[in-house]
Amino acid sequence: MMKIQRDEHGKKGAFFIEEEGEWIAEMTYFKSGESEITIDHTEVDAKLRGEGIAGDLVAEAVKYARANGLKIKATCKYAKKELDANPEFSDVLA
């Protein structure tokens, strides 16, 4: 499993996987309320596609939301589909 990191500055943030100083997978979000984030983009390098990395990024966002009392919205089609398809994520849906 690759290490998922989080970077946040101001209202924007990202969960990402870095390899040799380059982000090879990322899922960006922005703070859309006091206790809410909106995932707006997910991108995984072509060489990693099909390995479930994007799903891992969504799961990491859910873990982060739970730990910090946040709700999640998604305008990113992939993240929205992933969040809606997993009943175990329903507790963090905005």
Secondary structure as the mmCIF struct_conf table of DSSP 4:
data_model
#
loop_
_struct_conf.conf_type_id
_struct_conf.id
_struct_conf.beg_label_comp_id
_struct_conf.beg_label_asym_id
_struct_conf.beg_label_seq_id
_struct_conf.end_label_comp_id
_struct_conf.end_label_asym_id
_struct_conf.end_label_seq_id
HELX_LH_PP_P HELX_LH_PP_P1 MET A 2 ILE A 4
STRN STRN1 GLN A 5 HIS A 9
TURN_TY1_P TURN_TY1_P1 GLY A 10 LYS A 11
STRN STRN2 LYS A 12 GLU A 19
TURN_TY1_P TURN_TY1_P2 GLU A 20 GLY A 21
STRN STRN3 GLU A 22 GLY A 33
TURN_TY1_P TURN_TY1_P3 GLU A 34 SER A 35
STRN STRN4 GLU A 36 VAL A 44
HELX_RH_3T_P HELX_RH_3T_P1 ALA A 46 LEU A 48
TURN_TY1_P TURN_TY1_P4 ARG A 49 GLY A 50
BEND BEND1 GLU A 51 GLY A 52
HELX_RH_AL_P HELX_RH_AL_P1 ILE A 53 ASN A 68
TURN_TY1_P TURN_TY1_P5 GLY A 69 GLY A 69
STRN STRN5 LYS A 71 ALA A 74
BEND BEND2 CYS A 76 CYS A 76
HELX_RH_AL_P HELX_RH_AL_P2 LYS A 77 ALA A 85
HELX_RH_3T_P HELX_RH_3T_P2 PRO A 87 VAL A 92
STRN STRN6 LEU A 93 LEU A 93
#
